[in-house]
Amino acid sequence: MQDGTQVVTRIAPSPTGFMHIGTARTALFNWLYARGRGGRFLLRIEDTDRERATPGATEAILRGMTWLGLGWDGEAVSQFARAGRHAEIAHAMLETGDAYKCFSTPDEIAAYRETARAEGRSTNFRSPWRDADPADYPDAPHAIRIRAPREGETVIEDRVQGSVRWKNTDLDDMILLRSDGTPTYMLAVVVDDHDMGVTHVIRGDDHLANAARQSLIYRAMGWPLPVYAHIPLILGPDGKKLSKRHGATGVEEYQKMGYPASGMRNYLARLGWSHGDDEFFTDAQALEWFDLDGINKAPARFDFKKLENLCGQHIASAEDSGILTDLVAYLSAIDADPLTKTQEDGLSRAMYSLKERSKTYGELIEKAHFVLGSRPFLPDGKAAAALDPVSRGILIELTPHLQNASWTRDGLEDAIAAFAGEKDLKLGRIAPPLRAALAGRTVTPSVFDMMLVIGREETLGRIEDATGHSGN
């Protein structure tokens, strides 16, 4: 890459299932690197595997990227749609002698490898057609293979892994174009990255060996190599490859679990990259700080507790209006009933008391039951236990104090403190039944916040519902 060239990165997932959290992390790194430098971030759907690629998986990728807030430039590119261009490059390499026709059949290749394995040799196929005279070519189906070097080394200067070397004797003459005329993934990736102007290839280190083989195509075509940065994979807490046994692995599952996208971006950025000891940071800070030098060589371990902690911080620090927008999307994702206008208004009034210490939107919705539900609030099991006869009696005696209280936080605190002193009670004896009466739940904001949000009339009405006693 030349100095002054605009940075162009890409994410190129295969649409063969859900969007893996590892793919999301790779997308984020590419997005941060490009956006932080005024560059372009592209999306390519690598749908050449026609048996496994599905429209539903493509839609899942688009939804996952959108939810994470990783907007891409231009239209998403279909790799399959560019098959003609890929074949064009294979034939161009054939013309220059950097590739050759191979007429070996699958049975012949399998037999070669079986013999090599039995003799303890490399099973990399050595085609007898590599140096054959074109005059001897049969009129038969053939693949087009690259003419890989047999001597020396291939070196990849990687921004994460450092200088990585392969002996060329270990590189095979990989197929570029199959005998049915379809291009291979290895060819398609290089042609697409070149044609799309990709300057930096940031991807999982399981692709590191591919970089050596793909570099042969770049060099044969006289194309500049991109800057490579192969990032470590994500492991589960037990140090093994992240899988379903560790919990959710698909991006959309995390949305349905109620994690805010901002928290996911923060956590995924820290998963294999660091900026000093900073744990919590905003998008603006991540865009300013992110650099390839901060990526760790060692695999990162997924930690749900850290994820929840960061997500809680992001919810607490978010604008109320932004949380409300996210809640609407969250409820839609879990196929819950949409919010009514009354419920939205209640949430807006209560948001200041809901977003503190809520680690997920599910927790926030649970705490918001006092503004999402309607009278009469039937208590759940735990709340019902707090409304025993003695506790209901306490609420009945408290009612006149609330009727005459100044409806401010200080006024309410003073009124309840005075009542507690008068009855020789601690707040811990008053709050549980009051919470149960106001919300029908035990997980709520403070009783003072709830009373301030719903107002005097509604507060007294709910206490009357819970006690069966009119305060008039």
C-alpha positions as CSV (number, residue, x, y, z in Angstrom):
1,M,0.0,0.0,0.0
2,Q,1.4,3.4,-1.0
3,D,1.3,6.4,1.4
4,G,-1.7,8.6,0.8
5,T,-3.9,5.8,-0.5
6,Q,-7.3,5.7,1.0
7,V,-7.7,2.8,3.4
8,V,-10.2,0.2,2.1
9,T,-11.2,-2.7,4.3
10,R,-13.8,-5.4,3.9
11,I,-15.7,-8.2,5.6
12,A,-16.5,-11.2,3.5
13,P,-18.7,-13.7,5.3
14,S,-20.0,-16.9,3.8
15,P,-23.9,-17.1,3.9
16,T,-24.0,-20.7,5.2
17,G,-25.7,-20.1,8.6
18,F,-26.0,-17.5,11.3
19,M,-23.5,-14.7,11.6
20,H,-20.9,-16.0,14.1
21,I,-19.7,-13.7,16.9
22,G,-16.1,-14.1,15.5
23,T,-17.2,-12.8,12.2
24,A,-18.8,-9.8,13.9
25,R,-15.5,-9.1,15.8
26,T,-13.6,-9.3,12.5
27,A,-16.2,-6.9,10.9
28,L,-15.8,-4.5,13.8
29,F,-12.0,-4.4,13.5
30,N,-12.3,-3.7,9.8
31,W,-14.9,-1.1,10.4
32,L,-12.9,0.7,13.1
33,Y,-9.7,0.7,11.0
34,A,-11.3,2.1,7.9
35,R,-13.7,4.6,9.6
36,G,-11.0,5.8,12.0
37,R,-8.9,6.8,9.0
38,G,-11.6,8.3,6.7
39,G,-11.5,5.2,4.6
40,R,-14.1,2.8,3.1
41,F,-15.6,-0.3,4.6
42,L,-17.1,-2.9,2.2
43,L,-19.2,-5.9,2.5
44,R,-18.8,-8.9,0.2
45,I,-21.0,-12.0,0.5
46,E,-18.8,-15.0,-0.4
47,D,-21.6,-17.1,-1.8
48,T,-19.7,-19.3,-4.2
49,D,-20.6,-22.5,-2.3
50,R,-24.0,-22.8,-4.0
51,E,-25.0,-26.0,-2.1
52,R,-24.6,-24.3,1.4
53,A,-25.3,-20.7,0.6
54,T,-28.8,-19.6,1.4
55,P,-30.7,-16.3,1.0
56,G,-31.8,-16.6,4.7
57,A,-28.2,-16.7,5.8
58,T,-27.4,-13.6,3.7
59,E,-30.3,-11.8,5.3
60,A,-29.0,-12.9,8.8
61,I,-25.6,-11.3,7.9
62,L,-27.2,-8.1,6.8
63,R,-29.4,-7.9,9.9
64,G,-26.5,-8.7,12.2
65,M,-24.3,-6.0,10.6
66,T,-27.1,-3.5,10.8
67,W,-27.9,-4.2,14.4
68,L,-24.2,-3.9,15.4
69,G,-24.2,-0.5,13.7
70,L,-21.5,-1.5,11.2
71,G,-22.7,0.4,8.2
72,W,-20.9,-0.5,4.9
73,D,-20.2,1.6,1.8
74,G,-22.1,0.9,-1.4
75,E,-24.0,-2.3,-2.1
76,A,-23.1,-5.7,-0.7
77,V,-21.2,-7.5,-3.4
78,S,-22.0,-11.1,-4.4
79,Q,-18.9,-13.1,-5.1
80,F,-20.9,-15.7,-7.1
81,A,-22.1,-12.9,-9.5
82,R,-18.5,-12.1,-10.4
83,A,-17.6,-15.6,-11.5
84,G,-17.0,-14.4,-15.1
85,R,-14.3,-12.0,-13.9
86,H,-12.6,-14.6,-11.8
87,A,-12.4,-17.0,-14.8
88,E,-11.0,-14.1,-16.9
89,I,-8.1,-13.8,-14.5
90,A,-7.4,-17.6,-14.5
91,H,-7.2,-17.5,-18.3
92,A,-5.0,-14.4,-18.2
93,M,-2.6,-16.3,-16.0
94,L,-2.8,-19.3,-18.4
95,E,-1.7,-17.0,-21.2
96,T,1.4,-15.7,-19.3
97,G,2.4,-19.2,-18.2
98,D,1.7,-18.5,-14.5
99,A,-1.0,-21.2,-14.7
100,Y,-1.4,-24.4,-16.7
101,K,-4.1,-26.8,-17.8
102,C,-4.4,-30.0,-15.7
103,F,-6.2,-33.0,-17.0
104,S,-5.7,-35.2,-14.0
105,T,-8.9,-36.9,-12.9
106,P,-10.2,-37.0,-9.3
107,D,-9.3,-40.7,-9.2
108,E,-5.8,-40.1,-10.3
109,I,-5.3,-37.3,-7.7
110,A,-6.7,-39.6,-5.0
111,A,-4.4,-42.4,-6.0
112,Y,-1.4,-40.1,-6.0
113,R,-2.2,-38.9,-2.5
114,E,-2.8,-42.4,-1.2
115,T,0.6,-43.5,-2.5
116,A,2.4,-40.4,-1.1
117,R,0.8,-41.0,2.3
118,A,1.9,-44.6,2.3
119,E,5.5,-43.5,1.5
120,G,5.5,-40.7,4.1
121,R,5.8,-38.0,1.5
122,S,3.8,-34.7,1.2
123,T,0.3,-35.3,-0.1
124,N,0.4,-32.0,-2.1
125,F,-0.5,-33.1,-5.6
126,R,2.3,-32.8,-8.2
127,S,0.5,-32.6,-11.5
128,P,2.1,-34.5,-14.4
129,W,0.7,-31.8,-16.7
130,R,2.7,-28.9,-15.2
131,D,5.4,-29.0,-17.8
132,A,3.6,-31.0,-20.5
133,D,3.7,-29.9,-24.1
134,P,0.4,-28.3,-25.2
135,A,0.6,-30.5,-28.2
136,D,0.0,-33.5,-26.0
137,Y,-3.1,-32.1,-24.4
138,P,-6.1,-34.4,-24.8
139,D,-9.6,-33.2,-25.7
140,A,-10.9,-33.6,-22.2
141,P,-12.2,-31.6,-19.3
142,H,-9.4,-29.8,-17.4
143,A,-8.8,-27.6,-14.4
144,I,-6.5,-24.6,-14.5
145,R,-3.8,-24.7,-11.8
146,I,-1.4,-22.0,-10.7
147,R,2.3,-22.7,-11.4
148,A,3.6,-22.2,-7.9
149,P,7.3,-21.7,-7.3
150,R,9.2,-24.9,-6.3
151,E,12.3,-23.2,-4.8
152,G,12.9,-20.5,-2.2
153,E,10.4,-19.1,0.3
154,T,7.2,-17.1,0.3
155,V,7.1,-14.5,3.0
156,I,4.1,-12.6,4.3
157,E,4.7,-9.5,6.4
158,D,1.8,-9.6,8.8
159,R,0.9,-6.6,11.0
160,V,-0.2,-9.0,13.8
161,Q,1.8,-12.2,13.3
162,G,5.0,-10.5,12.1
163,S,7.1,-12.0,9.3
164,V,5.8,-15.5,8.4
165,R,7.7,-17.8,6.0
166,W,6.7,-20.8,4.0
167,K,9.0,-23.1,2.0
168,N,7.8,-23.0,-1.5
169,T,8.2,-26.8,-1.6
170,D,5.2,-26.8,0.8
171,L,2.9,-24.8,-1.5
172,D,0.9,-26.8,-4.0
173,D,-0.2,-25.8,-7.5
174,M,-3.7,-24.9,-6.3
175,I,-6.6,-25.0,-8.6
176,L,-7.8,-21.7,-9.9
177,L,-10.6,-22.8,-12.2
178,R,-12.3,-26.2,-11.8
179,S,-13.0,-28.5,-14.7
180,D,-16.6,-27.3,-14.8
181,G,-15.4,-23.8,-15.3
182,T,-16.2,-22.5,-11.9
183,P,-13.6,-20.5,-10.0
184,T,-12.3,-21.6,-6.6
185,Y,-12.6,-19.6,-3.4
186,M,-8.8,-18.9,-3.4
187,L,-8.9,-17.2,-6.8
188,A,-12.2,-15.4,-6.2
189,V,-11.0,-13.8,-3.0
190,V,-7.9,-12.3,-4.5
191,V,-9.6,-11.0,-7.7
192,D,-12.4,-9.4,-5.6
193,D,-10.1,-7.8,-3.1
194,H,-8.0,-6.3,-5.9
195,D,-11.0,-5.1,-8.0
196,M,-12.6,-3.6,-4.9
197,G,-9.5,-1.7,-4.0
198,V,-9.0,-3.4,-0.7
199,T,-5.8,-2.1,0.9
200,H,-5.9,-4.0,4.3
201,V,-7.1,-7.6,4.7
202,I,-7.9,-8.0,8.4
203,R,-9.2,-11.5,9.1
204,G,-8.9,-14.6,11.3
205,D,-5.5,-16.2,11.7
206,D,-7.1,-19.4,10.3
207,H,-6.6,-17.7,7.0
208,L,-2.9,-17.1,7.5
209,A,-1.8,-20.1,5.3
210,N,-4.2,-18.9,2.6
211,A,-2.3,-15.6,2.5
212,A,0.8,-17.3,1.3
213,R,-1.0,-19.1,-1.5
214,Q,-3.1,-16.1,-2.5
215,S,0.0,-13.9,-2.6
216,L,1.1,-16.1,-5.6
217,I,-1.8,-14.8,-7.6
218,Y,-1.1,-11.2,-6.7
219,R,2.5,-11.5,-7.8
220,A,1.6,-13.4,-11.0
221,M,-0.8,-10.6,-11.9
222,G,1.6,-7.8,-10.9
223,W,-0.9,-6.5,-8.3
224,P,0.2,-4.9,-5.1
225,L,-0.3,-7.0,-2.0
226,P,-2.7,-5.7,0.6
227,V,-1.5,-5.1,4.2
228,Y,-2.3,-8.4,6.0
229,A,-3.4,-8.5,9.6
230,H,-4.4,-12.0,10.8
231,I,-6.2,-11.8,14.2
232,P,-6.4,-14.6,16.7
233,L,-9.6,-16.6,17.0
234,I,-12.1,-16.3,19.9
235,L,-12.0,-19.1,22.5
236,G,-14.5,-20.1,25.1
237,P,-13.9,-19.5,28.8
238,D,-12.3,-23.0,28.9
239,G,-9.7,-22.2,26.2
240,K,-11.4,-24.3,23.5
241,K,-12.8,-22.9,20.3
242,L,-16.0,-20.9,20.9
243,S,-19.0,-23.1,20.2
244,K,-22.6,-23.6,21.2
245,R,-21.6,-25.4,24.4
246,H,-20.2,-22.1,25.7
247,G,-23.5,-20.2,25.0
248,A,-24.7,-18.0,22.2
249,T,-22.4,-17.8,19.1
250,G,-24.7,-16.1,16.6
251,V,-24.9,-12.3,16.6
252,E,-28.7,-12.2,16.5
253,E,-28.8,-14.3,19.6
254,Y,-27.1,-11.5,21.5
255,Q,-29.6,-9.0,20.4
256,K,-32.4,-11.3,21.6
257,M,-30.6,-11.7,24.9
258,G,-31.0,-8.0,25.3
259,Y,-27.4,-6.7,25.0
260,P,-27.1,-3.2,23.6
261,A,-25.2,-2.9,20.4
262,S,-22.9,-0.2,21.8
263,G,-21.9,-2.6,24.6
264,M,-21.3,-5.4,22.1
265,R,-19.1,-3.1,20.0
266,N,-17.1,-2.1,23.1
267,Y,-16.7,-5.7,24.3
268,L,-15.8,-7.2,20.9
269,A,-13.2,-4.4,20.4
270,R,-11.6,-5.4,23.7
271,L,-11.7,-9.1,22.7
272,G,-8.2,-9.3,21.2
273,W,-7.3,-5.6,21.1
274,S,-6.3,-3.2,23.8
275,H,-5.6,0.4,24.4
276,G,-3.7,0.6,27.7
277,D,-6.0,-0.5,30.5
278,D,-9.1,1.0,29.1
279,E,-12.1,-1.3,29.3
280,F,-15.1,1.0,28.9
281,F,-15.0,3.4,25.9
282,T,-17.3,5.0,23.4
283,D,-17.4,4.5,19.6
284,A,-15.6,7.9,19.2
285,Q,-12.8,6.7,21.4
286,A,-12.5,3.3,19.7
287,L,-12.4,5.0,16.3
288,E,-9.6,7.3,17.5
289,W,-7.6,4.6,19.3
290,F,-8.0,1.5,17.2
291,D,-4.8,0.4,15.4
292,L,-3.4,-2.9,14.2
293,D,-0.5,-2.6,16.6
294,G,-2.9,-3.0,19.5
295,I,-4.1,-6.5,18.4
296,N,-2.8,-9.3,20.5
297,K,-1.2,-12.4,19.1
298,A,-2.8,-14.7,21.7
299,P,-6.4,-15.9,21.3
300,A,-9.0,-14.0,23.3
301,R,-11.4,-15.8,25.7
302,F,-15.0,-14.9,25.7
303,D,-16.2,-13.7,29.2
304,F,-19.9,-13.2,29.6
305,K,-19.5,-11.4,33.0
306,K,-17.2,-8.8,31.3
307,L,-19.7,-8.5,28.5
308,E,-22.6,-7.9,30.9
309,N,-20.6,-5.4,33.0
310,L,-19.7,-3.3,29.9
311,C,-23.3,-3.5,28.6
312,G,-24.6,-2.3,31.9
313,Q,-22.2,0.7,31.7
314,H,-23.4,1.5,28.2
315,I,-27.0,1.4,29.1
316,A,-26.4,3.6,32.2
317,S,-24.6,6.2,30.1
318,A,-26.8,6.2,27.0
319,E,-29.3,8.9,26.1
320,D,-32.8,8.0,27.2
321,S,-34.2,8.4,23.7
322,G,-31.6,6.0,22.3
323,I,-32.5,3.4,24.8
324,L,-36.1,3.7,23.9
325,T,-35.3,3.2,20.3
326,D,-33.2,0.1,21.1
327,L,-36.0,-1.3,23.3
328,V,-38.5,-1.1,20.4
329,A,-36.0,-3.1,18.3
330,Y,-35.3,-5.6,21.1
331,L,-39.0,-6.3,21.7
332,S,-39.4,-6.8,17.9
333,A,-36.5,-9.2,17.8
334,I,-37.9,-11.4,20.6
335,D,-41.4,-11.2,19.0
336,A,-42.9,-9.4,22.0
337,D,-45.9,-7.1,21.7
338,P,-44.9,-3.6,20.6
339,L,-45.1,-0.7,23.1
340,T,-48.2,1.4,23.2
341,K,-47.9,5.2,23.3
342,T,-48.8,5.1,27.0
343,Q,-46.0,2.6,27.7
344,E,-43.5,4.6,25.7
345,D,-44.4,7.7,27.7
346,G,-44.1,5.8,30.9
347,L,-40.7,4.4,29.9
348,S,-39.5,7.9,29.0
349,R,-40.5,9.3,32.4
350,A,-39.0,6.4,34.3
351,M,-35.8,5.9,32.2
352,Y,-33.5,7.7,34.6
353,S,-34.4,5.2,37.3
354,L,-34.4,2.1,35.0
355,K,-31.1,2.4,33.2
356,E,-28.9,2.3,36.3
357,R,-27.7,-1.2,37.0
358,S,-29.5,-2.8,34.1
359,K,-27.1,-5.1,32.3
360,T,-29.5,-6.1,29.5
361,Y,-32.7,-4.7,28.0
362,G,-34.5,-7.7,29.4
363,E,-33.5,-6.7,32.9
364,L,-34.6,-3.1,32.2
365,I,-38.0,-4.2,30.9
366,E,-38.5,-6.3,34.0
367,K,-37.7,-3.3,36.2
368,A,-40.1,-1.2,34.1
369,H,-43.1,-3.4,34.9
370,F,-44.5,-0.7,37.1
371,V,-44.9,1.6,34.1
372,L,-45.6,-1.1,31.5
373,G,-48.4,-2.8,33.4
374,S,-51.7,-1.5,34.4
375,R,-54.0,-1.7,37.5
376,P,-54.6,-3.9,39.3
377,F,-51.0,-5.1,39.6
378,L,-51.2,-8.7,40.6
379,P,-48.1,-9.6,42.6
380,D,-45.9,-12.5,41.5
381,G,-44.9,-15.1,44.0
382,K,-42.1,-13.2,45.7
383,A,-44.0,-9.9,45.8
384,A,-47.1,-11.7,47.2
385,A,-45.0,-12.9,50.1
386,A,-44.1,-9.3,50.9
387,L,-47.8,-8.5,51.2
388,D,-48.7,-10.5,54.3
389,P,-51.4,-9.2,56.6
390,V,-48.9,-7.3,58.8
391,S,-47.3,-5.7,55.8
392,R,-50.6,-4.7,54.4
393,G,-51.4,-3.1,57.7
394,I,-48.2,-1.1,57.5
395,L,-49.2,0.2,54.1
396,I,-52.7,1.2,55.4
397,E,-51.1,3.2,58.2
398,L,-48.6,4.8,55.7
399,T,-51.3,6.0,53.4
400,P,-52.3,9.2,55.3
401,H,-48.6,10.2,55.4
402,L,-48.4,9.9,51.6
403,Q,-51.6,11.7,51.1
404,N,-50.2,14.7,52.9
405,A,-46.6,14.5,51.6
406,S,-44.9,17.0,49.4
407,W,-44.5,15.0,46.2
408,T,-40.8,15.4,45.7
409,R,-38.0,13.0,46.5
410,D,-37.1,14.8,49.6
411,G,-40.7,15.2,50.6
412,L,-41.4,11.5,50.2
413,E,-38.2,10.4,52.0
414,D,-39.1,12.7,54.9
415,A,-42.7,11.4,55.0
416,I,-41.6,7.8,55.1
417,A,-38.8,8.5,57.5
418,A,-41.2,10.2,59.9
419,F,-43.7,7.3,59.6
420,A,-40.9,4.8,60.3
421,G,-39.8,6.8,63.3
422,E,-43.3,7.0,64.6
423,K,-43.9,3.2,64.3
424,D,-40.3,2.3,65.2
425,L,-39.8,0.6,61.9
426,K,-36.8,0.4,59.6
427,L,-37.1,1.3,55.9
428,G,-36.3,-2.3,55.1
429,R,-39.6,-3.3,56.7
430,I,-41.6,-0.7,54.7
431,A,-40.0,-0.8,51.3
432,P,-40.7,-4.5,50.3
433,P,-44.5,-4.3,50.7
434,L,-44.6,-0.9,49.1
435,R,-42.6,-2.1,46.2
436,A,-44.9,-5.1,45.8
437,A,-48.0,-2.8,45.9
438,L,-46.5,-0.4,43.3
439,A,-45.1,-2.9,40.8
440,G,-46.3,-6.4,41.8
441,R,-42.6,-7.4,41.5
442,T,-39.5,-7.4,43.7
443,V,-37.1,-6.2,41.1
444,T,-37.8,-2.5,40.6
445,P,-36.3,0.9,40.8
446,S,-36.4,2.5,44.3
447,V,-39.9,3.0,45.8
448,F,-39.2,6.8,45.8
449,D,-38.5,6.8,42.1
450,M,-41.6,4.7,41.3
451,M,-43.8,7.1,43.3
452,L,-42.3,10.1,41.6
453,V,-42.8,8.6,38.1
454,I,-46.4,7.5,38.6
455,G,-47.6,10.3,40.8
456,R,-49.6,10.6,44.0
457,E,-53.0,9.5,42.7
458,E,-51.7,6.4,41.0
459,T,-49.5,5.5,44.0
460,L,-52.4,5.7,46.4
461,G,-54.6,3.7,44.0
462,R,-52.1,0.9,43.8
463,I,-51.7,0.7,47.6
464,E,-55.5,0.6,47.9
465,D,-55.6,-2.3,45.4
466,A,-53.0,-4.2,47.3
467,T,-54.5,-3.6,50.8
468,G,-58.2,-3.6,49.9
469,H,-58.5,-0.5,52.0
470,S,-59.5,2.9,50.9
471,G,-57.5,5.7,52.4
472,N,-60.4,8.2,52.1
